[in-house]
Amino acid sequence: MAQEARHQQIIELVTERGFATIEELAQHFNVTPQTIRRDINYLDQENLLQRYHGGAGLPSSTLNTAYNDRKIQHLEEKKRIAEAVAAKIPDNASMFINIGTTNETIARALLKHSGLTVITNNLHVASILSSKEDFKVIIAGGIVRNRDGGIIGEATVDFVKQFKVDYAIIGISGIDDDGELLDFDYQEVRVAQAIIDSSRQIYLAADHSKFGRNAMIRLGNIRQASHLFTSKRPPESIINILNEHGLKLTISE
């Protein structure tokens, strides 16, 4: 059996059972346990399954991957997405950039620009962009989340609502097949919703692993975006939504 077909069947089996051991999967596919371990490692890295000791289960809908792990996952894809987003941002524009490792990569790509005004609730983005003397960087007030430098809370929402900017660059943890945008932290979602409401154009940046990824908190729907930037062709259900609503798509393969 081809590797890609086996990966898909592993996902289907784990989804059906909730958990499957390495021994069960090796016997089912008539391959070695080492092959199944490699399969599970790959699927875990793609956020399609959760690797556990002795087997694999469904990804958690309540806990996100650790920040240091997310920084290095799909890094080359994030860099390509970042260059594509930056190419669509003119000099002297105003924008929000919210929390997320993809957005931090986009911030680095924006350093080639001039005269940007950036409002952010991401301390890492602020640190990256503050090195440019001709940039105006505004940090939202609120509670600093120590695990990733995100700023959240009701004070952050109120702060964001004071502005109306040209662009919002939004990162997301998961995109369901019906276009629902999903994340893990209710307070972070509230800030992102305020950012969307306070921006003229919404640029959604998400590598291919975000499609079909499960998370518990609903942020909104992909229909609210003006432009989706991703690394591979999205599922057909997403393509249909983009076409139906006249939304732009950039695939940085």
N, C-alpha and C positions, 0 to 999 in steps of 0.2 A: 504494500500500500504506500502511495506517495505521502511524503511528510505532511504536506498541506492538508490532505484529506484526513490523515490521522489526527492532526491538531483539531480539525473541526469536529471529528467524532469524539475526541476526548472532552471537548467543551460540552457537547450534547450529553454525554454520559454523566459528567459531573453536575450539570444543570439538573438532570433527571434525578440523581441520587443525593445531591447536596455535598457528598464527599466520596472520593474514590482513592483507594490505596495504590501505591506503586505496583505492588504484586498483582492486584486485580487488573490493572490496566495492562501490565506486561503480558499477563496470561490472555487477556481479551484480544490483544493485537498481535500476539505471538512474536513479541520482540523482547529484547533484554531489559532488565530494570534500568540499566544505564541509559538506554535510549529514551525510556519514559521520563527519567529524571531530566534529561536535556529538553524534552518536550515541555515538561512542566515549568522548567526555568524560563524557557522562551515565552510561554503563555503568561507566566507571572509578570515578566518584564513588560509584556504588551498590555498588562492590566485586564487580561481576558479570564484569568483564573488567579486564585490565591494559593501560593505554595505553602504547605504545612509540612511538619515532620512526618514522613511516611506516606505522603499523598498530596492531594489537591482538593480544594473546595471552591466555593463561589467567592468572588471578591466582596469585601465588606461594603455595605451601603452606608455605614455610619463612621468609618475611619478612613482618612485619606492616607496615601503613601507618605512616608517621612520626607521632610523637605530636602535633606541632603541626597536622598535617593532620587527624588523628582528632578533635582538640578542636573543630573547626569543622564537621566532616561531620555532617549530619542533626541540627544543634543544636536546632532547634525540636522535632523528634520526641523528642530526649533530654529536653528540658524537660517535655514532656507526660508522658513515662514517669516522670520524677522526681516530678512532682506526684502521680501515681497511686500510686507506691510510698510516698511520704511519708504519703499519706492512710491507708495501712494499718498504719502504725507508731504505736503508742500512746506517750504520754509515759512517761518513766521505764523504757523498755525497754532491754535490752542487745543488742548486735549486733556482727557483723563486717561490714566493708566492704572488699572487695578491690580489686585494681588495675583501672583502666579509666576512660575519659573519661565514660562514662555514669554511673558511680558517683560521680564528682566532681560532676556535675550534681545527682545525688540528694542528695549531702552538702549542697549549697546549699539544696535544698528542705527539708531537715531542720532548718534553723536556726530555723524557726518553732516547733519542739517545745521541750519542757523536760525536764530531768532525764535525758537519754540517756547511756548508757555505750557508747562506741564503741571497738572494737579494730580497728586497721587496719594493713595493710602498704602503704599508699599515703600518701606524704608530702603530696601535694596535699590529700587528704581530711583528714588531720590538721591541716593549716594552715587549711583552711576552717572546720572544726568547733571549733578551739581558741579561736575568738573568742567563744564562748558560755561565760559564767562558770559556768553551772549544768550544763554537760556535763563528763563525765569522758572524756578521750580518751587511749587507751593505744596506743602505737606499738610494733609488733612489732620485735624485734631481727633483724639479718641484714645482708645485703649490699644496699646501695642501688644500684639500676640507674639510671645517670645519664640515660638517654634519656627516662625518664618518671616518675622518683621512686618507682618500685615497690621494695619490699623483699622479697628472695627468699633462698633457701638453706635448708640443713638446720636452722640455728639458728632460722629463721623458722617452719619446720614444728614443731619442738619447742616453741617458744613458744606457738603456736596451740593445741596439744594440751592445754595446761594449763586451758583454759576450756570452759565449756558455756553458750551464750548463747541468747537467745530467737529471734533472727533472723540469717540470713546474707544479705547483699545481694551477689550474684555477677554480675559482668560476664563476657562471653564473646566470643571473636573470630568463631566460626562455629558453626552448628547444621546438621548434616547431615540429609538427608531421613529417616533412620532414628532421629533424635533424639539422635545422638551429639553431645556438646559438645566443640568443638575449639579449640585455642589454639596459639600459636607457640613458647612457651618452656617447656621441661620443668620448670624450677625453679619457675616461676610456677604451673604446673599442680599440682605437688606441694603447694604452699601452699593453693591453692584446694580441693583434695581434703580437706586437713586441716580447713579452715574448714567445709566441708559436713558432715564427720563430727562437728564440735563444735557444731552448731547444731540447734535444734529445728524451725525452719521455714526453708525455703530460698526466697528471692525471686530469681528469675532475671530480669535486666533486659537486654533486647536489642532494638535497633531492627530494622526489617524487613530491612535489608541483610545482617544476620547469617545469615538463612536461606539455606542452600545455599552459603554461603561456605566455601572450602576452607582448612584449616590442618592441620598435620601431627601435632600432639600430642593424644591423646585425654584429655579431662579426666573424662568420665563420660557420663551419659545424662540427657536432659531428664526422665526418669521420677523422678529424684532430687529434682526441684524440688517445692515445695509450690504455687508460684504463678508463672506466667509473665506478665511485663509487656512488651508490645511496642507497635509503632506502627501496624501493619496486620495484617489477618488472615493467620495463618501458612498455609503449604501444608497441603493436606488430610491428608498423611501425619502431620504434627505434630498437627493437630486430632484425628486418630484416636488417637494416643498419649495425648494429654491426656484425652480422653473415656474411654479404656480404663482409665486409672489414676486417674480422679477428680481430676485436677489442675485448679486454677483458672487462668483466663485473663482478663487485662485488656488490652483494645485501646484505646490512647489516640489515636484518629484526630482 
